[in-house]
Amino acid sequence: MTQAAQIVRKGRKFDQVLEGARKVFMADGFEGASVDDIARVAEVSKATLYSYFPDKRLLFVEVATTECTRQADDALHNIDRAAPPREVLTRTGQHFLRFITSKLGQQIFRICVAESDRFPDIGRAFYASGPAVMRREMALYFKDATERGELQIDDLVLAADQFGELCKADVWPRLMFGVSKSVTDEEIKRVVDGAVETFMARYGT
């Protein structure tokens, strides 16, 4: 990707272009999404689209990071620093699992992995905008809960990573390997409840 292609120009129709791209990427994926379709759905000309995003990958990065930032912000509202661990873990875990198992969440992950060798900035931007934020905030919550005597954790960051992995159990591998096409609310609740129980058995006081 050239330096010129990395410039994103903000303007009056920027959000309009971004929302149109989000709808097309969600429906067709990265490879299936055409610039023509994005411009049509966004109701802008191709010239306008290219004036904001000279490269389709750059547009996808913006869509992915914007969505991840939105999801992270929503999840942060569930982290009440004064609330008990089971409550915070359950809310955060369900929000996290719903996003990564959504159609857009799966597409973002697959594209970031597929393009990571040629365009490592895609994966880095995705990680920094979402997973890294949640990792940091959960570690801070664990620190507070440990100081209150509700948890007993030495490595806060490792514990945050472990909880995220526990929330992926069963449903995430099946989606990634095409064994399942979707996940129900009941399955999300079952997996997250199990993750919370396992986490508290290890770190609860």
VEXSE-310628 format. One record per residue (C-alpha): residue in three letters; residue number from 1; x, y negated, z. Coordinates in steps of 0.05 Angstrom, whole numbers, plus 5000, padded with zeros to 4 digits. Each point is the difference from the previous one (the first is absolute). Layout:
# VEXSE-310628
<atom resn="ALA" resi="NUM" east="X" north="Y" up="Z"/>
...
//
This chain:
# VEXSE-310628
<atom resn="MET" resi="1" east="5000" north="5000" up="5000"/>
<atom resn="THR" resi="2" east="5031" north="4934" up="4980"/>
<atom resn="GLN" resi="3" east="5007" north="4940" up="5045"/>
<atom resn="ALA" resi="4" east="4949" north="4963" up="4958"/>
<atom resn="ALA" resi="5" east="4951" north="5057" up="5007"/>
<atom resn="GLN" resi="6" east="5004" north="4996" up="5076"/>
<atom resn="ILE" resi="7" east="4972" north="4930" up="5003"/>
<atom resn="VAL" resi="8" east="4927" north="4997" up="5022"/>
<atom resn="ARG" resi="9" east="4968" north="4933" up="4985"/>
<atom resn="LYS" resi="10" east="4942" north="4981" up="5045"/>
<atom resn="GLY" resi="11" east="4942" north="4962" up="4970"/>
<atom resn="ARG" resi="12" east="4925" north="4989" up="4998"/>
<atom resn="LYS" resi="13" east="4983" north="5068" up="4972"/>
<atom resn="PHE" resi="14" east="5053" north="5040" up="5038"/>
<atom resn="ASP" resi="15" east="4951" north="5033" up="5049"/>
<atom resn="GLN" resi="16" east="4953" north="5014" up="4942"/>
<atom resn="VAL" resi="17" east="5054" north="5036" up="4962"/>
<atom resn="LEU" resi="18" east="5021" north="5038" up="5063"/>
<atom resn="GLU" resi="19" east="4929" north="5024" up="5014"/>
<atom resn="GLY" resi="20" east="4990" north="5022" up="4928"/>
<atom resn="ALA" resi="21" east="5065" north="5039" up="5002"/>
<atom resn="ARG" resi="22" east="4980" north="5032" up="5066"/>
<atom resn="LYS" resi="23" east="4935" north="5026" up="4970"/>
<atom resn="VAL" resi="24" east="5035" north="5028" up="4938"/>
<atom resn="PHE" resi="25" east="5058" north="5032" up="5037"/>
<atom resn="MET" resi="26" east="4950" north="5032" up="5048"/>
<atom resn="ALA" resi="27" east="4959" north="5028" up="4943"/>
<atom resn="ASP" resi="28" east="5055" north="5020" up="4951"/>
<atom resn="GLY" resi="29" east="5065" north="5004" up="5039"/>
<atom resn="PHE" resi="30" east="5064" north="4966" up="4979"/>
<atom resn="GLU" resi="31" east="5014" north="5037" up="4935"/>
<atom resn="GLY" resi="32" east="4927" north="4998" up="4978"/>
<atom resn="ALA" resi="33" east="4991" north="4926" up="5014"/>
<atom resn="SER" resi="34" east="5009" north="4956" up="4939"/>
<atom resn="VAL" resi="35" east="5015" north="4926" up="4999"/>
<atom resn="ASP" resi="36" east="4940" north="4991" up="4954"/>
<atom resn="ASP" resi="37" east="4953" north="5033" up="5051"/>
<atom resn="ILE" resi="38" east="5029" north="4960" up="5057"/>
<atom resn="ALA" resi="39" east="4991" north="4935" up="4963"/>
<atom resn="ARG" resi="40" east="4928" north="5019" up="4981"/>
<atom resn="VAL" resi="41" east="4980" north="5020" up="5071"/>
<atom resn="ALA" resi="42" east="5034" north="4938" up="5028"/>
<atom resn="GLU" resi="43" east="4965" north="4957" up="4947"/>
<atom resn="VAL" resi="44" east="5064" north="4966" up="4979"/>
<atom resn="SER" resi="45" east="5041" north="4999" up="4936"/>
<atom resn="LYS" resi="46" east="5062" north="5044" up="4992"/>
<atom resn="ALA" resi="47" east="5040" north="4937" up="4996"/>
<atom resn="THR" resi="48" east="4974" north="4978" up="5068"/>
<atom resn="LEU" resi="49" east="5015" north="5068" up="5029"/>
<atom resn="TYR" resi="50" east="5071" north="5000" up="4973"/>
<atom resn="SER" resi="51" east="5011" north="4930" up="5026"/>
<atom resn="TYR" resi="52" east="4991" north="5028" up="5070"/>
<atom resn="PHE" resi="53" east="5029" north="5069" up="4991"/>
<atom resn="PRO" resi="54" east="5049" north="5011" up="4942"/>
<atom resn="ASP" resi="55" east="5004" north="5075" up="5018"/>
<atom resn="LYS" resi="56" east="4946" north="5050" up="5017"/>
<atom resn="ARG" resi="57" east="5043" north="5031" up="5055"/>
<atom resn="LEU" resi="58" east="5007" north="4932" up="5032"/>
<atom resn="LEU" resi="59" east="4924" north="4993" up="4999"/>
<atom resn="PHE" resi="60" east="4992" north="5069" up="5032"/>
<atom resn="VAL" resi="61" east="5051" north="4982" up="5054"/>
<atom resn="GLU" resi="62" east="4959" north="4937" up="5016"/>
<atom resn="VAL" resi="63" east="4935" north="5040" up="5003"/>
<atom resn="ALA" resi="64" east="5032" north="5054" up="5043"/>
<atom resn="THR" resi="65" east="5033" north="4953" up="5049"/>
<atom resn="THR" resi="66" east="4939" north="4956" up="5006"/>
<atom resn="GLU" resi="67" east="4956" north="5061" up="5014"/>
<atom resn="CYS" resi="68" east="5050" north="5028" up="5050"/>
<atom resn="THR" resi="69" east="5005" north="4933" up="5035"/>
<atom resn="ARG" resi="70" east="4924" north="4996" up="5004"/>
<atom resn="GLN" resi="71" east="4996" north="5070" up="5029"/>
<atom resn="ALA" resi="72" east="5056" north="4987" up="5049"/>
<atom resn="ASP" resi="73" east="4966" north="4935" up="5023"/>
<atom resn="ASP" resi="74" east="4934" north="5038" up="5010"/>
<atom resn="ALA" resi="75" east="5036" north="5054" up="5039"/>
<atom resn="LEU" resi="76" east="5034" north="4950" up="5044"/>
<atom resn="HIS" resi="77" east="4932" north="4976" up="5024"/>
<atom resn="ASN" resi="78" east="4990" north="5070" up="5028"/>
<atom resn="ILE" resi="79" east="5063" north="4995" up="5043"/>
<atom resn="ASP" resi="80" east="4978" north="4968" up="5065"/>
<atom resn="ARG" resi="81" east="5064" north="4997" up="5040"/>
<atom resn="ALA" resi="82" east="4960" north="5008" up="5065"/>
<atom resn="ALA" resi="83" east="4956" north="5058" up="4977"/>
<atom resn="PRO" resi="84" east="5014" north="5072" up="5022"/>
<atom resn="PRO" resi="85" east="5042" north="5044" up="4952"/>
<atom resn="ARG" resi="86" east="4944" north="5048" up="4979"/>
<atom resn="GLU" resi="87" east="4957" north="4942" up="4977"/>
<atom resn="VAL" resi="88" east="5055" north="4966" up="4961"/>
<atom resn="LEU" resi="89" east="5027" north="5064" up="4970"/>
<atom resn="THR" resi="90" east="4931" north="5023" up="4977"/>
<atom resn="ARG" resi="91" east="4982" north="4934" up="4967"/>
<atom resn="THR" resi="92" east="5067" north="4990" up="4967"/>
<atom resn="GLY" resi="93" east="5006" north="5072" up="4978"/>
<atom resn="GLN" resi="94" east="4932" north="5000" up="4967"/>
<atom resn="HIS" resi="95" east="5014" north="4935" up="4964"/>
<atom resn="PHE" resi="96" east="5068" north="5025" up="4976"/>
<atom resn="LEU" resi="97" east="4973" north="5067" up="4975"/>
<atom resn="ARG" resi="98" east="4941" north="4969" up="4964"/>
<atom resn="PHE" resi="99" east="5046" north="4955" up="4961"/>
<atom resn="ILE" resi="100" east="5053" north="5050" up="4980"/>
<atom resn="THR" resi="101" east="4947" north="5050" up="4979"/>
<atom resn="SER" resi="102" east="4960" north="4949" up="4960"/>
<atom resn="LYS" resi="103" east="5007" north="5001" up="4924"/>
<atom resn="LEU" resi="104" east="5040" north="4935" up="4999"/>
<atom resn="GLY" resi="105" east="5044" north="5023" up="5058"/>
<atom resn="GLN" resi="106" east="5017" north="5065" up="4964"/>
<atom resn="GLN" resi="107" east="5015" north="4964" up="4935"/>
<atom resn="ILE" resi="108" east="5045" north="4950" up="5034"/>
<atom resn="PHE" resi="109" east="5039" north="5056" up="5033"/>
<atom resn="ARG" resi="110" east="5007" north="5042" up="4937"/>
<atom resn="ILE" resi="111" east="5022" north="4941" up="4958"/>
<atom resn="CYS" resi="112" east="5050" north="4976" up="5051"/>
<atom resn="VAL" resi="113" east="5031" north="5070" up="5002"/>
<atom resn="ALA" resi="114" east="4999" north="5009" up="4925"/>
<atom resn="GLU" resi="115" east="5032" north="4933" up="4985"/>
<atom resn="SER" resi="116" east="5047" north="4997" up="5060"/>
<atom resn="ASP" resi="117" east="5062" north="5021" up="4961"/>
<atom resn="ARG" resi="118" east="4992" north="4950" up="4943"/>
<atom resn="PHE" resi="119" east="4967" north="4945" up="5040"/>
<atom resn="PRO" resi="120" east="5018" north="5008" up="5074"/>
<atom resn="ASP" resi="121" east="4971" north="4931" up="5015"/>
<atom resn="ILE" resi="122" east="4930" north="5029" up="4992"/>
<atom resn="GLY" resi="123" east="5009" north="5050" up="5057"/>
<atom resn="ARG" resi="124" east="5037" north="4950" up="5043"/>
<atom resn="ALA" resi="125" east="4946" north="4948" up="4992"/>
<atom resn="PHE" resi="126" east="4945" north="5050" up="5016"/>
<atom resn="TYR" resi="127" east="5036" north="5025" up="5062"/>
<atom resn="ALA" resi="128" east="5016" north="4930" up="5026"/>
<atom resn="SER" resi="129" east="4929" north="4975" up="4991"/>
<atom resn="GLY" resi="130" east="4964" north="5057" up="5034"/>
<atom resn="PRO" resi="131" east="5035" north="5059" up="5033"/>
<atom resn="ALA" resi="132" east="5056" north="4958" up="5030"/>
<atom resn="VAL" resi="133" east="4950" north="4952" up="5030"/>
<atom resn="MET" resi="134" east="4959" north="5055" up="5033"/>
<atom resn="ARG" resi="135" east="5063" north="5035" up="5024"/>
<atom resn="ARG" resi="136" east="5024" north="4937" up="5035"/>
<atom resn="GLU" resi="137" east="4933" north="4983" up="5031"/>
<atom resn="MET" resi="138" east="4988" north="5070" up="5026"/>
<atom resn="ALA" resi="139" east="5069" north="5001" up="5031"/>
<atom resn="LEU" resi="140" east="4985" north="4934" up="5035"/>
<atom resn="TYR" resi="141" east="4934" north="5027" up="5025"/>
<atom resn="PHE" resi="142" east="5035" north="5063" up="5026"/>
<atom resn="LYS" resi="143" east="5050" north="4956" up="5037"/>
<atom resn="ASP" resi="144" east="4943" north="4964" up="5035"/>
<atom resn="ALA" resi="145" east="4964" north="5065" up="5016"/>
<atom resn="THR" resi="146" east="5064" north="5031" up="5027"/>
<atom resn="GLU" resi="147" east="5012" north="4940" up="5045"/>
<atom resn="ARG" resi="148" east="4929" north="5008" up="5027"/>
<atom resn="GLY" resi="149" east="5014" north="5073" up="5015"/>
<atom resn="GLU" resi="150" east="4949" north="5026" up="4949"/>
<atom resn="LEU" resi="151" east="5053" north="5031" up="4955"/>
<atom resn="GLN" resi="152" east="5070" north="5026" up="5010"/>
<atom resn="ILE" resi="153" east="5041" north="4987" up="4937"/>
<atom resn="ASP" resi="154" east="5075" north="4990" up="4992"/>
<atom resn="ASP" resi="155" east="5004" north="4992" up="4924"/>
<atom resn="LEU" resi="156" east="4942" north="4953" up="4983"/>
<atom resn="VAL" resi="157" east="5013" north="4998" up="4925"/>
<atom resn="LEU" resi="158" east="5006" north="5076" up="4994"/>
<atom resn="ALA" resi="159" east="4934" north="5007" up="5038"/>
<atom resn="ALA" resi="160" east="4966" north="4952" up="4952"/>
<atom resn="ASP" resi="161" east="5026" north="5041" up="4941"/>
<atom resn="GLN" resi="162" east="4978" north="5065" up="5032"/>
<atom resn="PHE" resi="163" east="4929" north="4976" up="5011"/>
<atom resn="GLY" resi="164" east="4995" north="4979" up="4927"/>
<atom resn="GLU" resi="165" east="5023" north="5069" up="4978"/>
<atom resn="LEU" resi="166" east="4951" north="5034" up="5047"/>
<atom resn="CYS" resi="167" east="4943" north="4961" up="4967"/>
<atom resn="LYS" resi="168" east="5018" north="5029" up="4932"/>
<atom resn="ALA" resi="169" east="4994" north="5072" up="5022"/>
<atom resn="ASP" resi="170" east="4960" north="5046" up="4954"/>
<atom resn="VAL" resi="171" east="4963" north="4947" up="4959"/>
<atom resn="TRP" resi="172" east="5059" north="4962" up="4971"/>
<atom resn="PRO" resi="173" east="5038" north="5060" up="4970"/>
<atom resn="ARG" resi="174" east="4936" north="5028" up="4970"/>
<atom resn="LEU" resi="175" east="4986" north="4933" up="4965"/>
<atom resn="MET" resi="176" east="5071" north="4992" up="4975"/>
<atom resn="PHE" resi="177" east="5003" north="5070" up="4971"/>
<atom resn="GLY" resi="178" east="4930" north="4995" up="4969"/>
<atom resn="VAL" resi="179" east="4969" north="5053" up="5045"/>
<atom resn="SER" resi="180" east="4947" north="4950" up="5022"/>
<atom resn="LYS" resi="181" east="4971" north="4941" up="4963"/>
<atom resn="SER" resi="182" east="4974" north="4961" up="5059"/>
<atom resn="VAL" resi="183" east="4996" north="4998" up="5076"/>
<atom resn="THR" resi="184" east="4937" north="4994" up="5041"/>
<atom resn="ASP" resi="185" east="4991" north="4957" up="5062"/>
<atom resn="GLU" resi="186" east="4992" north="5064" up="5040"/>
<atom resn="GLU" resi="187" east="5068" north="5025" up="4977"/>
<atom resn="ILE" resi="188" east="5032" north="4933" up="5016"/>
<atom resn="LYS" resi="189" east="4971" north="5002" up="5070"/>
<atom resn="ARG" resi="190" east="5023" north="5072" up="5011"/>
<atom resn="VAL" resi="191" east="5071" north="4986" up="4978"/>
<atom resn="VAL" resi="192" east="5007" north="4935" up="5038"/>
<atom resn="ASP" resi="193" east="4969" north="5029" up="5064"/>
<atom resn="GLY" resi="194" east="5050" north="5057" up="4995"/>
<atom resn="ALA" resi="195" east="5057" north="4950" up="4989"/>
<atom resn="VAL" resi="196" east="4980" north="4960" up="5061"/>
<atom resn="GLU" resi="197" east="4996" north="5063" up="5043"/>
<atom resn="THR" resi="198" east="5067" north="5025" up="4977"/>
<atom resn="PHE" resi="199" east="5033" north="4931" up="5009"/>
<atom resn="MET" resi="200" east="4971" north="4991" up="5070"/>
<atom resn="ALA" resi="201" east="5022" north="5071" up="5020"/>
<atom resn="ARG" resi="202" east="5071" north="4980" up="4982"/>
<atom resn="TYR" resi="203" east="5002" north="4928" up="5024"/>
<atom resn="GLY" resi="204" east="4941" north="4989" up="5046"/>
<atom resn="THR" resi="205" east="5009" north="4993" up="5075"/>
//
